[in-house]
Amino acid sequence: MKHTMATTYKTVTSLYAQTYKSIGANGKGKSSNNTLLMGSFVKLANETQGNWEKVTAFGKEGWIAKSDIGDSPALKCFYVDVGQGDSALIEVGNDANGMKIIIDGGPNDNLSHYLSKWQYKYYFDNNKKVKIDYIFISHFDKDHYNGLISIINDEHYEIGTIFHSGIAKFNDRKSNYPADYNTELGKKVQHQGEDYLTTGFDSIADLNALKANGGMLDMLETFLTAVNNAHTQGRLQNFIRLDHNSTVAGKVINGKNLSFEILGPVTDVINGKTAYKYFDDEAHTINGHSIVLKITYGNRSFLFGGDLNIPSEDHLLAHYGGANPFEVDVAKSCHHGASEFTTAFMAKVNPYATVISSGDNESYSHPRADAIGCAGKYTKSNRPLVFSTELARSHSEGSDKIKYGMINMRCNGDDIIMAQMKEVTTGSNVWDLYEEAFF
């Protein structure tokens, strides 16, 4: 009887690794033929040579240092190109010991396609469930949550908790629009000379009650239907509003602490109810009360601030006073590189690298020149990095096929690399890669 050896896969556990066509007499690799970022899977060829293992990755066979592969990678962040919107996927560790986190879902199906056709294709092809531990929805604008609806509806996914900012949207042209709503976010009241929004929701039951009360935006109703179905099916465990008083459970992964801080929205309490300071108009208010999420892994930190704007950044800075919880190593630029920012807030964030997520909507002109310039100015780096999903996007030569502008970040808790794909690949390296020296 012929025995076949089982296929074994490992993953790249160093920040990045090279594969080589051969191993020289001196024990060093010769002729690099691939550059693999942390988390890339390699298939073992069951052939070793000293400290080297023969593998296949992305259709290329080569030799990789044994020390570069293992079972549990550290933190990987994929800033997904969803056009004019925001979305990021974070993975830390593996299925057994780690976490998968989505931060916003963009306006379209780009994130869903990326997950099902690429990142989690193995799960889909083998009818395995994908466990998403946390989904953070910074706020309920289409370009941040519409792309999550199909994911929540997809029975391949099991979701631990959906976190949200608690502000709903309504349509005042609907016949059942509540008479006491004086904004399209609900009821605005005055308290001690300031305007506050007092309509909000914490739980699924609260959001269902708002729907029953009338006037809810159609897209939010569609989202709620997906949430209700996933919860009824047992695929969604929790649905929780976050503000500056909230805590989110972290985890020790690969010996490093993964933690979450909720820096905003900063809310108030009026007559026993959560209230949101009203900023100028509906758009400024829902954007300004985005979830402000700071993630720390080991000694490194990352900020996601949704669509913060000038009045909300002033509000956050006033609340925290002389303290500065906002400083991080890598920041996702707020509001797609719009001019709606304060230099005081950017100076507090003070990152080495900034990622701007925007699309080809020319009416916005994102990323704006001042946003790019200030991202380079307000930084702790002598050679600051500013990445843009829109600028990283290109077309395949000789066709109209889009090459999406994913920005990649990898962190082992101490060191960071960031990379984007080259528009035209030459030789073995497809990556425009920035190493630890930049951080």
The 8 nearest C-alpha neighbors of each residue, nearest first, counted from 0:
[[1, 2, 3, 4, 5, 6, 45, 7],
 [0, 2, 3, 4, 5, 6, 45, 44],
 [3, 1, 0, 4, 5, 6, 45, 7],
 [4, 2, 5, 1, 6, 0, 45, 7],
 [3, 5, 6, 2, 45, 7, 1, 44],
 [6, 4, 7, 3, 2, 45, 8, 43],
 [7, 5, 4, 8, 42, 43, 44, 45],
 [8, 6, 43, 42, 5, 9, 44, 45],
 [7, 9, 42, 41, 43, 40, 6, 10],
 [8, 10, 41, 69, 40, 70, 68, 42],
 [11, 9, 40, 68, 38, 39, 69, 70],
 [10, 12, 68, 37, 38, 39, 67, 13],
 [13, 11, 72, 68, 37, 67, 69, 10],
 [12, 14, 67, 15, 37, 11, 16, 68],
 [15, 13, 37, 409, 36, 12, 416, 410],
 [16, 14, 36, 37, 13, 35, 34, 11],
 [15, 17, 35, 34, 67, 36, 13, 18],
 [18, 16, 34, 33, 35, 31, 63, 19],
 [17, 19, 63, 62, 61, 33, 31, 32],
 [20, 18, 31, 62, 61, 30, 32, 28],
 [19, 21, 61, 30, 29, 31, 32, 62],
 [22, 20, 29, 19, 28, 23, 62, 30],
 [23, 21, 28, 29, 27, 26, 24, 20],
 [24, 22, 25, 26, 27, 28, 29, 21],
 [23, 25, 26, 22, 27, 28, 29, 21],
 [24, 26, 23, 27, 22, 28, 29, 49],
 [27, 25, 23, 24, 22, 28, 49, 50],
 [28, 26, 23, 25, 22, 29, 24, 21],
 [27, 29, 22, 19, 21, 23, 30, 26],
 [28, 30, 21, 22, 19, 23, 31, 20],
 [31, 29, 19, 20, 32, 28, 21, 18],
 [30, 32, 19, 18, 33, 29, 20, 17],
 [31, 33, 427, 19, 18, 30, 20, 61],
 [34, 32, 427, 18, 17, 428, 31, 35],
 [35, 33, 17, 428, 16, 18, 36, 427],
 [34, 36, 16, 15, 39, 17, 33, 37],
 [37, 35, 15, 39, 14, 38, 16, 34],
 [38, 36, 11, 14, 15, 12, 39, 13],
 [37, 39, 11, 10, 72, 36, 40, 12],
 [38, 40, 11, 10, 37, 36, 35, 41],
 [41, 39, 10, 9, 38, 11, 8, 56],
 [40, 42, 56, 9, 8, 55, 10, 54],
 [43, 41, 8, 55, 54, 7, 44, 56],
 [42, 44, 54, 45, 7, 8, 53, 41],
 [43, 45, 54, 53, 46, 42, 55, 52],
 [46, 44, 43, 47, 53, 52, 54, 7],
 [45, 47, 44, 53, 52, 48, 43, 54],
 [48, 46, 52, 51, 53, 49, 45, 50],
 [47, 49, 51, 50, 52, 46, 22, 53],
 [48, 50, 51, 47, 26, 52, 65, 64],
 [51, 49, 65, 64, 48, 52, 47, 66],
 [50, 52, 64, 48, 65, 49, 63, 47],
 [53, 51, 47, 63, 62, 65, 46, 64],
 [52, 54, 62, 44, 46, 61, 47, 43],
 [55, 53, 43, 44, 42, 61, 60, 41],
 [54, 56, 60, 42, 59, 41, 58, 61],
 [55, 57, 41, 59, 58, 60, 42, 54],
 [58, 56, 59, 55, 41, 60, 40, 33],
 [57, 59, 56, 55, 60, 41, 61, 54],
 [60, 58, 56, 55, 57, 61, 33, 32],
 [61, 59, 55, 54, 56, 58, 53, 62],
 [62, 60, 19, 20, 18, 54, 53, 55],
 [61, 63, 53, 19, 18, 52, 51, 54],
 [62, 64, 18, 52, 51, 65, 53, 17],
 [63, 65, 51, 66, 67, 50, 52, 62],
 [66, 64, 51, 67, 50, 68, 52, 63],
 [65, 67, 64, 68, 69, 50, 13, 12],
 [68, 66, 13, 65, 64, 12, 11, 16],
 [69, 67, 11, 12, 10, 66, 65, 9],
 [70, 68, 9, 10, 12, 71, 11, 67],
 [69, 71, 9, 10, 72, 68, 93, 12],
 [72, 70, 92, 93, 69, 73, 12, 10],
 [73, 71, 12, 92, 38, 37, 70, 91],
 [72, 74, 411, 91, 92, 410, 75, 71],
 [75, 73, 91, 410, 409, 90, 411, 76],
 [74, 76, 409, 90, 89, 408, 91, 410],
 [77, 75, 89, 408, 88, 407, 409, 78],
 [76, 78, 407, 88, 87, 79, 406, 89],
 [79, 77, 87, 406, 405, 86, 407, 76],
 [78, 80, 405, 87, 86, 77, 81, 406],
 [81, 79, 405, 404, 388, 82, 403, 78],
 [80, 82, 109, 105, 84, 79, 83, 85],
 [81, 83, 358, 357, 80, 84, 359, 389],
 [84, 82, 358, 357, 81, 360, 142, 359],
 [85, 83, 142, 105, 82, 357, 81, 143],
 [84, 86, 105, 143, 356, 103, 104, 81],
 [87, 85, 103, 104, 105, 79, 102, 78],
 [86, 88, 78, 102, 79, 77, 101, 103],
 [87, 89, 101, 77, 76, 100, 102, 78],
 [90, 88, 76, 100, 75, 99, 101, 77],
 [89, 91, 99, 75, 98, 74, 100, 76],
 [90, 92, 74, 73, 97, 98, 75, 93],
 [93, 91, 97, 71, 72, 73, 96, 252],
 [92, 94, 97, 71, 95, 96, 91, 72],
 [95, 93, 97, 96, 92, 98, 130, 99],
 [94, 96, 93, 97, 92, 98, 71, 70],
 [95, 97, 93, 94, 92, 252, 98, 71],
 [98, 96, 92, 93, 91, 94, 252, 95],
 [99, 97, 91, 90, 132, 100, 92, 96],
 [98, 100, 90, 131, 132, 89, 91, 133],
 [99, 101, 133, 89, 134, 88, 132, 131],
 [102, 100, 88, 134, 87, 103, 135, 89],
 [101, 103, 135, 87, 86, 134, 136, 88],
 [104, 102, 86, 136, 143, 144, 85, 135],
 [103, 105, 146, 86, 147, 144, 143, 110],
 [104, 106, 143, 142, 84, 85, 146, 86],
 [107, 105, 142, 145, 146, 141, 84, 143],
 [106, 108, 146, 109, 105, 145, 81, 110],
 [107, 109, 111, 146, 110, 112, 106, 149],
 [110, 108, 112, 81, 111, 107, 113, 80],
 [111, 109, 113, 112, 108, 114, 104, 81],
 [110, 112, 108, 114, 113, 109, 115, 150],
 [113, 111, 109, 115, 114, 110, 116, 108],
 [112, 114, 110, 117, 116, 111, 115, 109],
 [113, 115, 118, 119, 111, 112, 117, 116],
 [114, 116, 120, 112, 119, 113, 117, 111],
 [117, 115, 120, 112, 113, 114, 118, 119],
 [116, 118, 120, 113, 114, 119, 115, 112],
 [117, 119, 114, 120, 113, 115, 116, 121],
 [120, 118, 114, 115, 122, 121, 117, 123],
 [119, 121, 123, 117, 116, 115, 122, 118],
 [120, 122, 124, 119, 123, 125, 118, 127],
 [123, 121, 127, 125, 119, 120, 124, 126],
 [122, 124, 126, 120, 125, 121, 127, 119],
 [125, 123, 121, 122, 126, 120, 127, 119],
 [124, 126, 122, 123, 127, 121, 120, 128],
 [127, 125, 123, 124, 122, 128, 155, 121],
 [128, 126, 122, 125, 123, 129, 155, 124],
 [127, 129, 155, 156, 130, 122, 126, 157],
 [128, 130, 156, 155, 157, 131, 127, 122],
 [131, 129, 157, 158, 156, 132, 128, 99],
 [132, 130, 158, 99, 133, 100, 157, 159],
 [131, 133, 159, 99, 158, 100, 98, 130],
 [134, 132, 100, 160, 131, 159, 161, 101],
 [133, 135, 161, 101, 100, 102, 162, 160],
 [134, 136, 102, 162, 161, 103, 137, 163],
 [137, 135, 163, 103, 138, 162, 102, 144],
 [136, 138, 290, 289, 305, 135, 163, 164],
 [139, 137, 289, 136, 164, 140, 163, 285],
 [138, 140, 144, 141, 167, 143, 166, 137],
 [139, 141, 142, 143, 138, 144, 286, 145],
 [142, 140, 145, 106, 143, 144, 139, 105],
 [143, 141, 106, 84, 105, 140, 144, 145],
 [142, 144, 105, 103, 104, 141, 85, 140],
 [145, 143, 104, 147, 146, 141, 103, 105],
 [144, 146, 106, 141, 147, 148, 105, 143],
 [147, 145, 104, 107, 105, 106, 108, 144],
 [148, 146, 104, 150, 144, 145, 149, 151],
 [147, 149, 151, 150, 222, 146, 145, 152],
 [148, 150, 152, 151, 147, 153, 146, 111],
 [151, 149, 147, 153, 152, 148, 111, 156],
 [152, 150, 148, 149, 153, 225, 147, 229],
 [153, 151, 149, 150, 225, 148, 154, 229],
 [154, 152, 150, 155, 151, 156, 149, 229],
 [153, 155, 156, 152, 157, 234, 151, 128],
 [156, 154, 128, 153, 129, 157, 127, 123],
 [157, 155, 129, 154, 128, 130, 153, 158],
 [156, 158, 234, 130, 129, 131, 235, 128],
 [159, 157, 235, 131, 132, 234, 130, 160],
 [158, 160, 132, 236, 133, 235, 237, 131],
 [161, 159, 237, 133, 238, 158, 236, 162],
 [160, 162, 134, 238, 135, 133, 237, 239],
 [161, 163, 135, 239, 240, 238, 134, 136],
 [162, 164, 240, 136, 165, 241, 135, 137],
 [163, 165, 240, 241, 138, 290, 166, 289],
 [164, 166, 200, 199, 240, 163, 201, 167],
 [167, 165, 199, 164, 285, 200, 168, 184],
 [168, 166, 184, 199, 165, 139, 169, 200],
 [169, 167, 184, 216, 183, 215, 166, 170],
 [170, 168, 215, 216, 183, 214, 184, 171],
 [169, 171, 216, 172, 214, 173, 183, 215],
 [170, 172, 173, 176, 183, 169, 214, 174],
 [173, 171, 170, 174, 176, 214, 175, 169],
 [172, 174, 176, 175, 171, 214, 170, 213],
 [173, 175, 176, 172, 214, 171, 213, 177],
 [174, 176, 213, 214, 173, 177, 212, 171],
 [175, 177, 214, 213, 173, 171, 174, 178],
 [178, 176, 179, 180, 213, 175, 214, 212],
 [177, 179, 180, 176, 181, 175, 171, 186],
 [178, 180, 177, 181, 186, 185, 176, 187],
 [181, 179, 186, 185, 178, 177, 182, 183],
 [180, 182, 186, 179, 187, 185, 183, 178],
 [183, 181, 185, 184, 180, 186, 187, 281],
 [184, 182, 169, 185, 168, 170, 171, 281],
 [185, 183, 168, 182, 169, 167, 281, 186],
 [186, 184, 180, 198, 182, 183, 181, 187],
 [185, 187, 180, 181, 198, 197, 196, 182],
 [186, 188, 196, 195, 197, 181, 194, 185],
 [189, 187, 195, 194, 196, 190, 186, 197],
 [188, 190, 194, 193, 192, 195, 191, 187],
 [191, 189, 193, 192, 194, 188, 195, 269],
 [190, 192, 193, 189, 194, 195, 188, 269],
 [191, 193, 190, 189, 194, 195, 188, 276],
 [194, 192, 190, 189, 191, 195, 276, 277],
 [193, 195, 189, 277, 188, 276, 190, 187],
 [196, 194, 276, 277, 275, 188, 187, 274],
 [195, 197, 187, 275, 274, 277, 198, 186],
 [196, 198, 274, 186, 187, 195, 199, 273],
 [199, 197, 185, 186, 196, 184, 166, 200],
 [200, 198, 166, 165, 197, 167, 201, 273],
 [201, 199, 165, 205, 206, 202, 166, 198],
 [200, 202, 240, 239, 165, 205, 199, 203],
 [203, 201, 205, 204, 238, 239, 200, 206],
 [204, 202, 206, 205, 207, 238, 201, 227],
 [203, 205, 207, 202, 206, 208, 201, 200],
 [206, 204, 208, 202, 200, 203, 207, 201],
 [205, 207, 209, 203, 208, 204, 200, 210],
 [208, 206, 210, 204, 209, 205, 203, 211],
 [207, 209, 211, 205, 206, 210, 212, 204],
 [210, 208, 212, 206, 211, 207, 205, 213],
 [209, 211, 207, 213, 208, 212, 215, 206],
 [212, 210, 208, 213, 209, 207, 214, 215],
 [211, 213, 209, 210, 208, 177, 214, 175],
 [214, 212, 175, 211, 210, 176, 215, 177],
 [213, 215, 176, 169, 175, 170, 173, 177],
 [216, 214, 169, 210, 213, 170, 168, 217],
 [215, 217, 169, 170, 219, 218, 168, 220],
 [218, 216, 220, 219, 221, 215, 170, 169],
 [219, 217, 221, 220, 216, 222, 145, 141],
 [218, 220, 222, 221, 216, 217, 223, 215],
 [219, 221, 223, 217, 218, 222, 224, 216],
 [222, 220, 218, 224, 219, 223, 217, 225],
 [221, 223, 219, 225, 220, 224, 148, 218],
 [222, 224, 226, 220, 225, 221, 227, 219],
 [223, 225, 227, 221, 222, 226, 228, 220],
 [226, 224, 222, 228, 223, 152, 227, 151],
 [225, 227, 223, 229, 224, 228, 230, 222],
 [228, 226, 224, 230, 225, 229, 223, 231],
 [227, 229, 231, 225, 230, 226, 232, 224],
 [230, 228, 232, 234, 226, 235, 231, 227],
 [229, 231, 235, 233, 227, 232, 228, 234],
 [232, 230, 228, 233, 229, 227, 234, 235],
 [233, 231, 229, 230, 234, 228, 235, 227],
 [232, 234, 230, 231, 235, 229, 236, 157],
 [235, 233, 157, 229, 232, 230, 158, 236],
 [236, 234, 230, 158, 229, 233, 159, 237],
 [235, 237, 159, 160, 230, 234, 158, 233],
 [238, 236, 160, 235, 159, 161, 239, 230],
 [237, 239, 161, 160, 202, 162, 203, 240],
 [238, 240, 162, 201, 202, 237, 161, 163],
 [241, 239, 201, 163, 165, 164, 162, 242],
 [242, 240, 164, 245, 163, 162, 239, 243],
 [241, 243, 264, 263, 244, 245, 265, 261],
 [242, 244, 263, 262, 265, 261, 245, 264],
 [245, 243, 242, 246, 261, 241, 265, 262],
 [246, 244, 242, 243, 241, 261, 247, 260],
 [245, 247, 248, 244, 260, 261, 259, 241],
 [246, 248, 259, 249, 245, 260, 261, 258],
 [249, 247, 246, 250, 259, 258, 257, 260],
 [250, 248, 258, 257, 259, 247, 251, 256],
 [249, 251, 257, 256, 252, 258, 248, 97],
 [250, 252, 256, 255, 257, 254, 253, 249],
 [253, 251, 254, 255, 97, 250, 92, 256],
 [254, 252, 255, 251, 92, 73, 71, 72],
 [253, 255, 252, 251, 256, 297, 412, 257],
 [256, 254, 297, 252, 251, 253, 257, 296],
 [255, 257, 251, 297, 296, 250, 258, 252],
 [258, 256, 296, 250, 249, 295, 251, 255],
 [259, 257, 249, 295, 294, 256, 296, 250],
 [258, 260, 294, 293, 247, 249, 295, 261],
 [261, 259, 293, 292, 262, 294, 258, 246],
 [260, 262, 292, 243, 263, 291, 245, 242],
 [263, 261, 243, 291, 260, 292, 264, 242],
 [264, 262, 291, 265, 243, 290, 242, 261],
 [263, 265, 288, 242, 290, 243, 289, 266],
 [264, 266, 263, 243, 242, 315, 267, 262],
 [267, 265, 275, 274, 264, 242, 273, 268],
 [268, 266, 274, 273, 275, 269, 265, 276],
 [267, 269, 273, 272, 274, 271, 270, 266],
 [270, 268, 272, 271, 274, 273, 267, 190],
 [271, 269, 272, 268, 273, 274, 197, 267],
 [270, 272, 269, 268, 273, 274, 267, 197],
 [273, 271, 268, 269, 270, 274, 197, 267],
 [272, 274, 268, 267, 269, 197, 266, 271],
 [273, 275, 197, 267, 268, 196, 266, 195],
 [276, 274, 196, 266, 195, 277, 267, 197],
 [275, 277, 195, 194, 196, 278, 274, 266],
 [276, 278, 195, 194, 284, 196, 275, 279],
 [277, 279, 284, 283, 280, 276, 310, 311],
 [278, 280, 283, 277, 284, 281, 310, 282],
 [281, 279, 283, 282, 278, 284, 277, 182],
 [282, 280, 284, 283, 285, 184, 183, 182],
 [283, 281, 284, 285, 280, 286, 287, 279],
 [282, 284, 286, 278, 287, 280, 281, 285],
 [285, 283, 278, 287, 281, 282, 286, 277],
 [284, 286, 288, 287, 282, 283, 281, 166],
 [287, 285, 306, 283, 289, 288, 284, 307],
 [286, 288, 307, 311, 284, 283, 289, 285],
 [287, 289, 264, 285, 286, 284, 290, 263],
 [290, 288, 137, 138, 305, 286, 287, 264],
 [289, 291, 137, 263, 264, 164, 292, 304],
 [292, 290, 304, 263, 262, 303, 261, 289],
 [293, 291, 261, 303, 302, 260, 290, 304],
 [292, 294, 302, 260, 301, 259, 303, 261],
 [295, 293, 259, 301, 300, 258, 292, 260],
 [294, 296, 300, 258, 299, 257, 301, 297],
 [297, 295, 257, 412, 299, 256, 298, 300],
 [296, 298, 412, 255, 256, 299, 295, 413],
 [297, 299, 412, 413, 296, 300, 295, 255],
 [300, 298, 296, 295, 297, 412, 413, 328],
 [301, 299, 295, 327, 328, 294, 296, 329],
 [300, 302, 329, 294, 327, 330, 293, 328],
 [303, 301, 293, 330, 292, 331, 304, 327],
 [304, 302, 292, 331, 291, 305, 330, 293],
 [305, 303, 291, 333, 307, 292, 306, 290],
 [304, 306, 137, 289, 333, 307, 303, 334],
 [307, 305, 334, 286, 333, 289, 304, 308],
 [308, 306, 287, 333, 286, 305, 311, 304],
 [307, 309, 339, 340, 311, 287, 310, 312],
 [308, 310, 340, 312, 339, 311, 341, 313],
 [311, 309, 313, 312, 308, 314, 278, 287],
 [310, 312, 287, 314, 313, 308, 309, 307],
 [311, 313, 315, 309, 314, 310, 308, 316],
 [312, 314, 310, 316, 311, 315, 317, 309],
 [313, 315, 311, 317, 312, 316, 310, 318],
 [316, 314, 312, 318, 317, 313, 311, 319],
 [315, 317, 313, 319, 318, 314, 320, 312],
 [318, 316, 320, 314, 315, 319, 313, 312],
 [319, 317, 315, 316, 320, 314, 265, 313],
 [318, 320, 316, 322, 317, 315, 321, 323],
 [321, 319, 317, 322, 318, 316, 323, 315],
 [320, 322, 319, 323, 316, 317, 318, 324],
 [323, 321, 319, 320, 324, 316, 325, 318],
 [322, 324, 325, 347, 326, 321, 319, 320],
 [323, 325, 326, 322, 262, 319, 347, 348],
 [326, 324, 348, 323, 347, 327, 302, 293],
 [327, 325, 348, 349, 347, 324, 323, 350],
 [328, 326, 300, 350, 301, 329, 348, 325],
 [327, 329, 350, 351, 300, 301, 299, 352],
 [330, 328, 352, 301, 350, 327, 353, 351],
 [331, 329, 302, 353, 301, 332, 350, 354],
 [330, 332, 354, 303, 353, 302, 355, 333],
 [333, 331, 355, 354, 330, 336, 353, 335],
 [332, 334, 306, 304, 305, 307, 335, 331],
 [333, 335, 306, 337, 336, 305, 307, 332],
 [336, 334, 356, 357, 355, 337, 333, 332],
 [335, 337, 366, 370, 365, 334, 367, 355],
 [338, 336, 339, 367, 335, 334, 365, 366],
 [337, 339, 340, 370, 367, 369, 336, 368],
 [340, 338, 308, 337, 309, 341, 334, 307],
 [341, 339, 309, 308, 338, 342, 312, 307],
 [342, 340, 343, 344, 309, 345, 312, 339],
 [341, 343, 345, 344, 346, 340, 373, 377],
 [344, 342, 346, 341, 345, 347, 316, 313],
 [343, 345, 347, 346, 341, 342, 312, 348],
 [346, 344, 342, 348, 347, 343, 377, 349],
 [345, 347, 377, 343, 349, 344, 348, 342],
 [346, 348, 344, 345, 349, 326, 325, 343],
 [347, 349, 326, 325, 345, 346, 350, 327],
 [348, 350, 378, 346, 347, 377, 326, 379],
 [351, 349, 328, 378, 329, 327, 352, 348],
 [350, 352, 380, 328, 383, 379, 378, 329],
 [351, 353, 384, 329, 350, 385, 383, 330],
 [354, 352, 330, 385, 331, 329, 332, 386],
 [355, 353, 386, 331, 332, 387, 385, 330],
 [354, 356, 387, 332, 335, 336, 386, 331],
 [357, 355, 335, 388, 85, 387, 84, 354],
 [358, 356, 83, 335, 82, 389, 84, 365],
 [359, 357, 82, 83, 389, 360, 84, 356],
 [358, 360, 361, 82, 83, 389, 357, 365],
 [361, 359, 362, 358, 363, 83, 364, 365],
 [360, 362, 364, 363, 359, 365, 358, 83],
 [361, 363, 360, 364, 365, 359, 358, 83],
 [362, 364, 361, 365, 360, 337, 366, 367],
 [365, 363, 361, 362, 367, 366, 360, 359],
 [366, 364, 367, 363, 336, 337, 357, 335],
 [365, 367, 336, 337, 364, 335, 368, 370],
 [368, 366, 365, 370, 369, 337, 336, 364],
 [367, 369, 371, 370, 372, 366, 365, 338],
 [368, 370, 372, 371, 367, 373, 338, 374],
 [371, 369, 373, 367, 336, 372, 368, 338],
 [372, 370, 374, 368, 369, 373, 367, 375],
 [371, 373, 369, 375, 374, 370, 368, 376],
 [372, 374, 376, 375, 370, 371, 377, 369],
 [375, 373, 371, 372, 376, 377, 370, 353],
 [376, 374, 373, 372, 383, 377, 378, 371],
 [375, 377, 373, 374, 378, 372, 383, 346],
 [378, 376, 346, 349, 374, 373, 375, 345],
 [379, 377, 349, 350, 380, 351, 376, 375],
 [378, 380, 349, 351, 350, 381, 377, 383],
 [381, 379, 383, 351, 382, 378, 437, 438],
 [380, 382, 383, 379, 378, 437, 351, 375],
 [381, 383, 380, 384, 437, 351, 375, 379],
 [384, 382, 380, 351, 375, 352, 381, 378],
 [383, 385, 352, 353, 386, 351, 382, 375],
 [386, 384, 353, 352, 354, 383, 375, 374],
 [387, 385, 354, 355, 353, 384, 388, 406],
 [386, 388, 355, 390, 389, 354, 356, 391],
 [387, 389, 404, 391, 356, 80, 390, 405],
 [390, 388, 392, 387, 358, 391, 357, 404],
 [389, 391, 387, 392, 388, 404, 393, 386],
 [390, 392, 404, 388, 389, 387, 393, 419],
 [393, 391, 404, 403, 389, 390, 402, 388],
 [394, 392, 402, 401, 422, 391, 395, 403],
 [395, 393, 401, 402, 400, 399, 396, 398],
 [396, 394, 398, 400, 397, 401, 402, 399],
 [395, 397, 398, 394, 399, 423, 400, 393],
 [396, 398, 395, 399, 394, 400, 401, 393],
 [399, 397, 400, 395, 396, 394, 401, 402],
 [398, 400, 394, 401, 395, 397, 396, 402],
 [401, 399, 398, 394, 395, 402, 396, 393],
 [402, 400, 394, 403, 393, 399, 395, 392],
 [401, 403, 393, 394, 392, 395, 404, 400],
 [404, 402, 392, 401, 80, 405, 393, 391],
 [405, 403, 392, 391, 388, 80, 389, 406],
 [404, 406, 79, 80, 78, 388, 403, 407],
 [405, 407, 78, 419, 77, 418, 404, 388],
 [408, 406, 77, 418, 417, 76, 419, 78],
 [407, 409, 417, 76, 416, 75, 418, 77],
 [408, 410, 75, 416, 415, 74, 14, 76],
 [411, 409, 415, 74, 412, 414, 73, 75],
 [412, 410, 73, 413, 414, 74, 415, 409],
 [413, 411, 297, 296, 298, 410, 299, 414],
 [412, 414, 411, 298, 299, 297, 410, 415],
 [415, 413, 410, 411, 435, 412, 416, 438],
 [416, 414, 410, 435, 409, 438, 417, 411],
 [415, 417, 434, 409, 433, 435, 408, 410],
 [418, 416, 408, 433, 407, 432, 409, 415],
 [419, 417, 432, 407, 431, 430, 433, 406],
 [418, 420, 406, 431, 430, 407, 405, 421],
 [421, 419, 430, 429, 431, 422, 418, 391],
 [420, 422, 423, 430, 429, 431, 424, 419],
 [421, 423, 420, 393, 424, 391, 395, 392],
 [424, 422, 421, 425, 429, 396, 395, 420],
 [425, 423, 429, 421, 422, 426, 428, 427],
 [424, 426, 423, 427, 428, 429, 421, 422],
 [425, 427, 428, 424, 32, 429, 33, 31],
 [426, 428, 32, 33, 31, 425, 429, 34],
 [429, 427, 34, 430, 33, 426, 425, 424],
 [428, 430, 424, 421, 420, 427, 431, 425],
 [431, 429, 420, 432, 428, 421, 419, 418],
 [430, 432, 419, 418, 421, 420, 433, 429],
 [431, 433, 418, 430, 417, 434, 419, 416],
 [434, 432, 417, 416, 418, 437, 431, 435],
 [433, 435, 416, 436, 437, 432, 417, 415],
 [434, 436, 438, 437, 415, 416, 414, 433],
 [437, 435, 438, 434, 433, 416, 415, 414],
 [438, 436, 435, 434, 382, 433, 380, 351],
 [437, 435, 436, 351, 415, 380, 414, 328]]
